């Protein structure tokens, strides 16, 4: 079997994929196993932007964003993950943040933070989806990007009842409120 050397240890060949086309990077990002993700990112023998053949053609960054694994998001970005890779619905990792699915009923990383805009101060609960969106935006993501239906992250977050994420996005860009999707609907029109 093929093996790589790392710190005088042999590392198993991880080029084998699951039945749904997921590499070890996809699986580690999906489950939030950051130490495994970091190890294989540094090893460098896997494509950090590869899309799984099943699972909506998600990249590892899509998985980390959708399942709320902030440390995995940071690790992937530090190792060169692309912000603009798209899945089957033309959604980037930023857009799947609006579909955040906690794997437990706990919502970690909840902090309160005041954001000031020109006219008022808004308190935003710093939930995992908000923290991940902030991380992606601070790394160069454009908040106005859309999927195949013309939905912005604000549309998606509104449809999924992600209120804290909606509040945060409006503090980032009030123009999001006016953007319409392909059906001519604003985020307020599609709110859950």
N, C-alpha and C positions, 0 to 999 in steps of 0.2 A: 504494500500500500504506500501511496505517496504521503510523505510527512515533511513538515517544515521544522527547522531548528529555531528555538526561541529560548535564550538563556540556558543553553546546553540541555534543554529538554526537547523531546519530540512532541510535536503537536499534530494531532490527527488531521488527515485531509478532510476539510470541511466543505469541499466543493459539491458534495452530494446535497441534493435538495429534497424537501418533503414532497408528498404527492401534490400539494398545491403550489409547488415551485418556490417555496420559501427556503432561503439560506439561513445559516446560523445568525446572521445579522438581522434578518427579518424576525426570526423567532425571539431573539434577545430583546429587540426593540418592542415587539408586541407584548412581551411579558414583563418588560421593565427590568431586565437583568443587566444592569449597567456595567458591572465588572466584566462579564463575558463580552458584552458589546465593545467595551473599551479595549479589551485584549485583542479581539479579532480586527478591530479598526486599525490598531497600531501594527498588527502583523502585516496588514496590507495586501493580503492575497485574495481578497474578495472585493467585488464592485460595490461600493457604498451606496450607489444610486440605482442599483439593479432593481427592476420591478419584479415582484412575484408573479408567476404566470396565472395564478388564481387570485383569490382575495382582492379583487378589484384592481389588480396590477399595482398594488401599493409598493412603494419603496420603504426601506426601513424607517425613514423619517416620517412617512405617512402613518405607519403603525405607532410610533412613539407619540405622535401628536394626537391621534384618535383615542388612544388609551391612556393619555394623561401622564406620560413618563417624562417629566421635565429634565431630569438628569440625563436620560438617554438622548433627548433632543439636543441638549448642550454638547454631549459627547459626539454625536453625529455631525453637528455644525462645526465643531472644532476640528473634525477630521475630513472636512470638505464636502459634506452632503449638500446637494443642490437644492435650492429653495424653489426652483421652478419646474421640477419634475412633476408630470401629471399622471393621474390614474385613468381608469376607463371613462369616468365622467368629466374628464378634463379638470379635475380638482387638484390643486397643489396641496402640499402639507398644511399651509395656513388655512385653507378652506375646510379641511377635515377636522380642524380644531372645533368647529361649530357642531360637529357630530360626536364630541367627546363622550365616551362611554366608560364611566368608572367601573372597575371590575369588582368593587365592593361598594357598600353603601356609605363608606367613609369618604369624605372629601378632604384630603390632606392639603397642606399649604394654605390655609385660610388666614389671611391677614387683612387688616383694614388699612387703607391708604387714601389720603386725600389728594386728588388731582385738581389743580386750579386751571381754569380756562380764563379767557378774557373777562367773562361776565359773572362767573360764579365758581364756587368750590363744590366738587362732587366727590362723595366718598364711594370708592369702588372696593368691593370685597375681592381680595386677590385669590381667587380660586385657581385651581390648576389650569383650566382652560385660558384664563386671563393671563397667567404667568407664561404659558407657552406662546400665546399670541404676542405678548410683549417681547419675548426672546426672539421670535421669528422676525417681527417688525424691526427690532434693533439690529438685526443682522441683514437688513436690506429688503425684506419682503414689501411689496406694495399692497396697501390695505384695500385698494379698489379692484383687485383681481377678481375674475368671475369664473364659474364653471360652465359646462355646456348649456345650461339653462339660463345663463346670465345672472345667476345668484352670486352676490357678494358674501363675505363671511357674516355680515350683519343679517342678510336674508336667512342664511342657514342657522345662525344662532337664534334668530327670532322664531323660526319654524320649530326648533328643538327646545324652546323654553329656557335657553341659557341667558338669563336676565343679566347676570353680572358681566358676562362677556359683551352683551349688547351695550350696557352702560359704558364699559371701557372703550368700545369701538367708537361710540359717539363722541367721547372725549378726545379721541385721536383724530377723527375727521367727521365733522358735522355734515359734510357733503354726502356721506353714505346714506343719510336719511332720504335724500332725493333720488338716488339711483334706482332705476327700474330694471327688473329682469326681463327675459324674453316674452313674458306674458303681460308686460306693462305694469307689474306690481312692485311697490316699494317694500322694504322690510317690515314696515308697519302693517301693510296689507296682508302679509303672510304670517304674521305673528300667531303663535300657538295660544 
